[in-house]
Amino acid sequence: MKRLLSVVGVSLSLLVLVGMIVILVQEVGQAISSSQAFQSPLRFQSPVGTPAQLPGTPVVSRPPKPTFTPTSIPTSTPVPTALPLPPSAVLALWVENFPEGQGSVLWLADPRDIGDRREVLRFDQDAIAEVSLSPDGRKMAVITRYWKTAALWIANANGDGLQRLDQNSTLGGLLWSQDSRLLAYEAGWLEESIMPSYKTGTPTSWLVGQGSVELVDITTGEKRRLLEAQDDLPLSVLGWSADGQELYYVLAQEDDTYQLWATSQEGQDGRRILSGSNAVLGVPLLSPDGSKFLVGTSEGVAWLSANGRDQQVIAQPQQGFTAIWAPNSQDLIVSYWNSDYSEMVVQSINLYTRSTRNLGSIRPVGDWQLLAISRDYQWLAAYHYYSGLYWVHLPTGTTIPISGQDHQLVFVAWVSNTALTIGEETQ
């Protein structure tokens, strides 16, 4: 009996031991399984989207200034389709500047059909800032800009024979003498100057803007400085006298006034002609022949002889009033809003008889700036501050928008059909 009980006890002990081993193995297995599940990448999905930028990581917003010359991308030229207007005796000359660094083109076209335009001059990189045709129509002066540099070029009126005459930080104000021999222009640059600091009073290096009026003889290439601008009196040139012996310029004052001056070809014997206000018309406008100025006075818009002795009021500013000289220097071209504000009326006023002549109208009414009128009074170039450059055929009131795909457009001149070939006068 005792032997039987001993066997049973041993068997029970083995069963308990086996059970404990099984439980222990299961727990260890579960622990191993849990550990593998935590470490396994298959349990996690990759995040959707781009991870957030790490703090302190620099973000490049734009590339540095390119040093290469990209290929110019001209605007898509419209299909040549002439408008149903009478044949034009003049052609339009204008500039189209492409996005920065992509160059510019000087175009020539019949104003009825800019799709049939032709290229006169092209720059692969520079933007054309200003173009001025010589009075005899045989030469053109061109100012281009790229990055921080401006350049002055001279070329034949058809675009041939391009030569660079000058280079500076800024250039502008191209003015030909009446005999097409002398060219005056404004130049600007930065010079290092040692001045006391505003805060500490210690000597500090500063960059100070400087300016001058330069004069170049196109026939000989001789260049010399005519005037130097003063920091407290900004200077802008207006043009040459009728005999080509004097150059007119304006000194701006701090109280919204100006002083009108004249100087000789040598930059000496300066004389003050007039002190006036910018309130009515802005700075004086010199007539194409250099014989008189258009000025604003308290009594109205007046013409003033170049010597400052004779002055006559010829117009009263009205709502939307703008004015430019006619090519003959005897008429004034004015525009103003009509009584019901439905259109801009364009008229010519003779300076001596004060007779007026209705030339046409511009629609819609708005902030228009008159740029130039053709010699036959048929075509007007005008700029609308919201919608850009237009040609206006005055007899019919047809307005032609000049598209440039948001490119910068600059009107240059009305020229005769053969002006850029044989050197006739501009219109």
C-alpha positions as CSV (number, residue, x, y, z in Angstrom):
1,M,0.0,0.0,0.0
2,K,2.8,2.4,1.0
3,R,4.5,1.6,-2.3
4,L,1.4,2.5,-4.3
5,L,0.9,5.8,-2.5
6,S,4.6,6.8,-3.2
7,V,4.1,6.2,-7.0
8,V,1.0,8.3,-7.0
9,G,2.7,11.2,-5.2
10,V,5.6,11.2,-7.6
11,S,3.2,11.2,-10.6
12,L,1.3,14.2,-9.2
13,S,4.6,16.1,-8.6
14,L,5.6,15.5,-12.2
15,L,2.2,16.7,-13.5
16,V,2.5,19.9,-11.4
17,L,6.1,20.5,-12.7
18,V,5.1,19.9,-16.3
19,G,2.2,22.4,-15.9
20,M,4.5,25.0,-14.5
21,I,6.9,24.5,-17.3
22,V,4.1,24.9,-19.9
23,I,2.9,28.1,-18.3
24,L,6.4,29.5,-18.1
25,V,7.0,28.7,-21.8
26,Q,3.7,30.4,-22.8
27,E,4.6,33.6,-20.9
28,V,8.1,33.7,-22.4
29,G,6.6,33.1,-25.8
30,Q,4.2,36.0,-25.3
31,A,7.0,38.2,-24.1
32,I,9.2,37.4,-27.1
33,S,6.2,37.9,-29.5
34,S,5.5,41.4,-27.9
35,S,9.1,42.4,-28.2
36,Q,9.3,41.4,-31.9
37,A,6.0,43.3,-32.6
38,F,7.5,46.5,-31.1
39,Q,10.6,46.3,-33.1
40,S,9.0,45.3,-36.4
41,P,8.8,48.1,-39.0
42,L,5.9,46.4,-40.7
43,R,3.7,47.6,-37.9
44,F,4.2,51.3,-38.9
45,Q,3.2,53.0,-42.1
46,S,5.3,55.7,-43.8
47,P,3.9,59.3,-43.1
48,V,1.9,60.8,-46.0
49,G,3.3,64.1,-47.4
50,T,6.6,66.0,-46.9
51,P,8.1,66.1,-43.4
52,A,8.2,69.5,-41.8
53,Q,11.3,71.6,-42.3
54,L,13.8,71.1,-39.5
55,P,14.5,74.2,-37.3
56,G,17.5,76.1,-38.5
57,T,17.5,74.6,-42.0
58,P,18.1,77.4,-44.6
59,V,15.4,77.7,-47.3
60,V,16.6,79.0,-50.7
61,S,13.8,81.3,-52.0
62,R,15.5,82.4,-55.3
63,P,18.7,81.6,-57.2
64,P,21.6,84.1,-57.3
65,K,21.8,86.6,-60.1
66,P,22.6,84.8,-63.4
67,T,25.9,85.4,-65.0
68,F,24.9,83.9,-68.4
69,T,22.9,85.4,-71.2
70,P,19.6,83.6,-71.6
71,T,17.9,83.3,-74.9
72,S,15.4,86.1,-75.5
73,I,11.8,85.0,-75.7
74,P,9.9,87.5,-77.8
75,T,6.1,88.0,-77.6
76,S,4.0,86.0,-80.0
77,T,3.5,88.3,-83.0
78,P,-0.1,88.6,-83.9
79,V,-1.2,87.5,-87.4
80,P,-0.8,90.6,-89.7
81,T,-4.3,91.9,-90.1
82,A,-4.6,95.6,-91.1
83,L,-7.5,97.5,-89.5
84,P,-10.0,99.1,-91.8
85,L,-8.5,102.5,-91.5
86,P,-7.1,105.0,-94.1
87,P,-3.5,104.4,-95.1
88,S,-1.0,105.8,-92.6
89,A,1.7,108.3,-93.5
90,V,3.6,107.4,-90.3
91,L,5.0,104.4,-88.6
92,A,5.2,103.7,-84.9
93,L,8.5,103.1,-83.2
94,W,8.4,101.6,-79.7
95,V,10.3,99.4,-77.3
96,E,9.4,96.0,-75.8
97,N,11.3,94.9,-72.7
98,F,11.2,91.2,-71.8
99,P,11.6,89.9,-68.2
100,E,14.8,90.9,-66.5
101,G,17.9,89.5,-68.2
102,Q,16.0,88.4,-71.3
103,G,16.7,91.4,-73.5
104,S,14.6,93.9,-75.5
105,V,13.6,94.8,-79.0
106,L,13.0,98.1,-80.8
107,W,10.0,97.6,-83.1
108,L,8.7,99.5,-86.1
109,A,5.2,99.0,-87.6
110,D,2.3,100.6,-89.4
111,P,0.0,101.6,-86.5
112,R,-2.9,99.9,-88.3
113,D,-1.2,96.5,-88.1
114,I,1.4,95.9,-85.4
115,G,1.4,92.2,-86.4
116,D,3.4,93.2,-89.5
117,R,6.1,94.9,-87.4
118,R,9.8,94.6,-88.0
119,E,12.8,94.5,-85.7
120,V,15.1,97.5,-85.8
121,L,17.4,96.8,-82.9
122,R,17.7,93.9,-80.3
123,F,19.7,93.4,-77.1
124,D,20.0,89.9,-75.9
125,Q,20.4,90.8,-72.2
126,D,19.9,94.5,-71.5
127,A,16.5,96.3,-71.2
128,I,16.1,99.5,-73.4
129,A,15.3,102.4,-71.0
130,E,15.3,105.3,-73.5
131,V,15.7,105.9,-77.2
132,S,16.1,109.3,-78.9
133,L,16.2,110.0,-82.6
134,S,18.4,112.8,-83.8
135,P,16.6,115.8,-85.4
136,D,17.9,114.9,-88.9
137,G,16.6,111.4,-88.4
138,R,19.9,109.7,-89.2
139,K,21.1,108.6,-85.8
140,M,19.6,107.2,-82.6
141,A,20.9,107.3,-79.1
142,V,20.0,104.4,-76.8
143,I,20.3,103.8,-73.1
144,T,20.1,100.3,-71.8
145,R,20.1,98.8,-68.3
146,Y,21.0,95.5,-66.8
147,W,21.4,94.7,-63.1
148,K,23.3,97.7,-61.7
149,T,24.8,99.2,-64.8
150,A,23.5,101.5,-67.6
151,A,25.1,102.0,-71.0
152,L,24.8,104.6,-73.7
153,W,24.9,103.5,-77.3
154,I,24.8,105.3,-80.6
155,A,23.6,103.7,-83.9
156,N,22.3,104.6,-87.3
157,A,18.6,105.1,-87.4
158,N,18.1,101.7,-89.1
159,G,19.9,100.0,-86.2
160,D,23.2,99.4,-88.0
161,G,26.6,100.5,-86.6
162,L,25.9,100.1,-82.9
163,Q,28.7,101.6,-80.7
164,R,28.9,102.1,-76.9
165,L,29.8,105.6,-75.8
166,D,29.5,105.5,-72.0
167,Q,28.7,103.3,-69.0
168,N,27.7,104.3,-65.5
169,S,25.4,103.4,-62.6
170,T,22.5,105.5,-64.1
171,L,22.1,107.3,-67.4
172,G,19.1,109.2,-68.8
173,G,17.7,112.4,-70.3
174,L,19.0,112.1,-73.9
175,L,18.9,115.5,-75.6
176,W,20.1,116.2,-79.2
177,S,21.2,119.6,-80.3
178,Q,19.2,121.1,-83.2
179,D,22.0,120.3,-85.7
180,S,22.2,116.7,-84.5
181,R,25.9,117.1,-83.6
182,L,25.9,117.3,-79.8
183,L,24.2,114.9,-77.4
184,A,23.7,115.9,-73.7
185,Y,22.7,113.3,-71.1
186,E,22.5,112.9,-67.3
187,A,24.8,110.5,-65.5
188,G,24.7,109.2,-61.9
189,W,27.0,107.1,-59.7
190,L,28.0,106.4,-56.1
191,E,31.1,107.6,-54.4
192,E,32.6,106.6,-51.1
193,S,32.7,109.5,-48.6
194,I,33.8,109.7,-45.0
195,M,31.3,111.5,-42.8
196,P,30.5,111.5,-39.0
197,S,28.1,108.8,-37.8
198,Y,24.6,110.0,-36.8
199,K,24.8,108.1,-33.6
200,T,28.4,108.2,-32.4
201,G,29.9,111.0,-34.4
202,T,32.9,108.9,-35.4
203,P,34.1,109.1,-39.0
204,T,32.2,106.5,-41.0
205,S,32.3,105.4,-44.7
206,W,29.2,106.2,-46.7
207,L,28.1,105.8,-50.3
208,V,26.9,109.1,-51.6
209,G,25.0,109.6,-54.9
210,Q,26.7,112.0,-57.4
211,G,25.3,113.3,-60.7
212,S,26.3,115.3,-63.7
213,V,25.4,116.4,-67.2
214,E,27.7,115.1,-69.9
215,L,28.2,116.3,-73.4
216,V,29.5,114.3,-76.3
217,D,30.2,115.4,-79.9
218,I,28.9,112.7,-82.1
219,T,31.1,113.7,-85.1
220,T,34.4,113.6,-83.1
221,G,33.6,111.4,-80.2
222,E,34.9,114.1,-77.7
223,K,33.2,113.9,-74.3
224,R,33.3,116.4,-71.5
225,R,31.4,117.3,-68.3
226,L,29.0,120.2,-68.7
227,L,27.4,120.5,-65.3
228,E,27.6,118.9,-61.9
229,A,24.5,118.3,-59.8
230,Q,24.3,119.3,-56.1
231,D,22.9,116.9,-53.5
232,D,20.4,119.5,-52.2
233,L,19.3,120.7,-55.7
234,P,18.4,117.8,-58.0
235,L,19.0,118.7,-61.6
236,S,17.2,117.6,-64.8
237,V,17.9,118.8,-68.3
238,L,15.1,120.0,-70.7
239,G,16.7,120.6,-74.1
240,W,18.7,122.9,-76.3
241,S,17.9,126.4,-77.5
242,A,16.9,127.1,-81.0
243,D,20.4,128.2,-82.0
244,G,22.1,125.3,-80.1
245,Q,24.1,127.7,-78.0
246,E,22.4,127.0,-74.6
247,L,21.2,124.1,-72.7
248,Y,18.1,124.5,-70.5
249,Y,17.8,122.7,-67.2
250,V,15.7,122.7,-64.0
251,L,16.8,122.8,-60.4
252,A,14.1,121.3,-58.1
253,Q,13.5,123.0,-54.7
254,E,12.3,121.5,-51.5
255,D,9.0,123.5,-51.4
256,D,7.5,122.0,-54.6
257,T,9.0,124.8,-56.7
258,Y,11.6,124.9,-59.4
259,Q,14.2,127.2,-61.0
260,L,14.6,127.3,-64.7
261,W,18.2,127.9,-65.9
262,A,20.2,128.1,-69.1
263,T,24.0,127.5,-69.6
264,S,26.3,127.7,-72.5
265,Q,27.9,124.8,-74.4
266,E,31.0,125.2,-72.1
267,G,28.9,125.0,-68.9
268,Q,29.5,128.6,-68.1
269,D,27.6,131.9,-68.0
270,G,24.6,130.3,-66.3
271,R,21.5,132.4,-66.1
272,R,18.2,131.9,-64.3
273,I,15.1,132.4,-66.5
274,L,12.2,131.6,-64.1
275,S,11.1,130.5,-60.7
276,G,7.9,128.6,-60.7
277,S,5.6,126.1,-59.0
278,N,5.0,122.4,-59.9
279,A,1.4,122.6,-58.8
280,V,-0.3,123.5,-62.1
281,L,1.7,121.7,-64.8
282,G,4.8,120.3,-63.2
283,V,8.2,121.3,-64.7
284,P,8.3,123.4,-67.9
285,L,8.0,121.6,-71.3
286,L,10.4,122.8,-74.0
287,S,9.0,123.1,-77.5
288,P,10.5,120.9,-80.2
289,D,12.3,123.8,-81.8
290,G,13.7,125.1,-78.5
291,S,12.1,128.5,-78.8
292,K,9.6,128.5,-75.9
293,F,8.4,126.7,-72.8
294,L,5.0,125.5,-71.6
295,V,4.6,126.6,-68.0
296,G,1.9,126.5,-65.3
297,T,1.0,129.8,-63.7
298,S,-1.6,131.0,-61.2
299,E,-3.7,132.3,-64.2
300,G,-3.5,129.1,-66.2
301,V,-1.3,127.3,-68.7
302,A,1.0,129.7,-70.6
303,W,3.8,129.7,-73.1
304,L,7.0,131.5,-72.2
305,S,9.7,132.7,-74.6
306,A,13.1,131.1,-74.1
307,N,14.6,134.4,-73.0
308,G,11.8,134.7,-70.3
309,R,10.5,138.0,-71.6
310,D,7.3,137.1,-73.3
311,Q,4.5,135.1,-71.7
312,Q,0.8,134.5,-72.6
313,V,-1.9,132.4,-71.0
314,I,-3.4,130.1,-73.6
315,A,-5.5,127.5,-71.7
316,Q,-7.3,126.9,-68.4
317,P,-6.8,123.5,-66.9
318,Q,-10.0,121.4,-66.8
319,Q,-10.9,118.0,-65.3
320,G,-8.5,115.5,-66.6
321,F,-6.3,118.1,-68.4
322,T,-3.1,117.1,-70.0
323,A,-0.9,118.9,-72.6
324,I,2.0,118.2,-75.0
325,W,3.6,120.2,-77.8
326,A,2.7,119.6,-81.4
327,P,5.7,118.9,-83.8
328,N,5.4,122.4,-85.4
329,S,6.0,124.1,-82.0
330,Q,3.1,126.5,-82.8
331,D,0.2,124.4,-81.5
332,L,-0.5,122.9,-78.1
333,I,-2.3,119.5,-78.0
334,V,-4.6,119.2,-75.0
335,S,-7.0,116.7,-73.7
336,Y,-9.7,116.9,-71.0
337,W,-12.9,115.1,-69.9
338,N,-16.1,116.2,-71.6
339,S,-19.1,117.4,-69.6
340,D,-20.7,114.0,-69.0
341,Y,-17.3,112.2,-68.4
342,S,-18.0,109.8,-71.3
343,E,-14.8,110.5,-73.3
344,M,-11.6,112.5,-73.4
345,V,-11.7,115.4,-75.9
346,V,-8.5,116.1,-77.8
347,Q,-7.9,119.6,-79.3
348,S,-5.1,121.7,-80.8
349,I,-4.7,125.3,-79.7
350,N,-2.7,127.8,-81.7
351,L,-0.4,129.8,-79.5
352,Y,-0.7,133.0,-81.4
353,T,-4.3,133.1,-82.6
354,R,-5.7,131.0,-79.7
355,S,-8.0,129.3,-82.2
356,T,-9.0,125.7,-81.3
357,R,-9.5,122.7,-83.5
358,N,-11.2,119.5,-82.4
359,L,-9.0,116.5,-83.4
360,G,-11.0,113.7,-81.9
361,S,-11.7,111.8,-78.7
362,I,-10.5,108.9,-76.6
363,R,-12.7,106.4,-74.9
364,P,-13.1,105.3,-72.2
365,V,-12.5,108.3,-70.0
366,G,-9.7,107.8,-67.4
367,D,-6.2,108.7,-66.4
368,W,-4.6,109.2,-69.8
369,Q,-1.2,110.6,-70.5
370,L,-0.5,112.0,-73.9
371,L,2.8,111.0,-75.3
372,A,3.2,112.2,-78.9
373,I,1.1,113.2,-81.9
374,S,2.0,112.6,-85.6
375,R,2.8,115.6,-87.8
376,D,-0.4,115.2,-89.7
377,Y,-2.5,115.1,-86.5
378,Q,-3.9,111.7,-87.5
379,W,-2.3,109.5,-84.9
380,L,-1.8,109.9,-81.1
381,A,0.3,107.8,-78.8
382,A,-1.2,107.7,-75.3
383,Y,-0.7,105.8,-72.1
384,H,-3.6,104.7,-69.8
385,Y,-2.5,104.2,-66.3
386,Y,-4.5,101.0,-65.8
387,S,-4.4,99.3,-69.2
388,G,-1.1,100.4,-70.8
389,L,0.0,101.8,-74.2
390,Y,-2.4,102.7,-77.1
391,W,-2.3,104.1,-80.6
392,V,-5.3,106.4,-81.2
393,H,-6.6,107.2,-84.7
394,L,-8.1,110.6,-84.0
395,P,-10.4,111.0,-87.0
396,T,-12.3,107.8,-86.2
397,G,-11.6,107.5,-82.5
398,T,-10.2,104.0,-82.9
399,T,-8.0,103.0,-80.0
400,I,-5.5,100.2,-80.5
401,P,-4.1,98.5,-77.4
402,I,-0.4,97.5,-77.8
403,S,-0.1,94.1,-76.2
404,G,3.2,93.0,-74.7
405,Q,2.1,90.0,-72.5
406,D,2.8,92.1,-69.3
407,H,6.2,93.2,-70.8
408,Q,7.3,96.8,-70.4
409,L,6.5,99.0,-73.4
410,V,8.1,102.3,-74.2
411,F,6.9,104.6,-77.0
412,V,9.7,106.3,-78.9
413,A,8.3,108.4,-81.9
414,W,6.1,108.6,-84.9
415,V,8.3,108.5,-88.0
416,S,7.6,108.8,-91.7
417,N,7.4,105.6,-93.8
418,T,11.0,106.0,-95.0
419,A,12.5,107.9,-92.0
420,L,14.6,105.0,-90.8
421,T,16.0,104.2,-94.2
422,I,17.1,107.5,-95.7
423,G,17.1,109.8,-92.6
424,E,14.0,112.0,-92.9
425,E,12.8,113.9,-89.9
426,T,10.7,112.2,-87.3
427,Q,7.0,113.1,-86.9
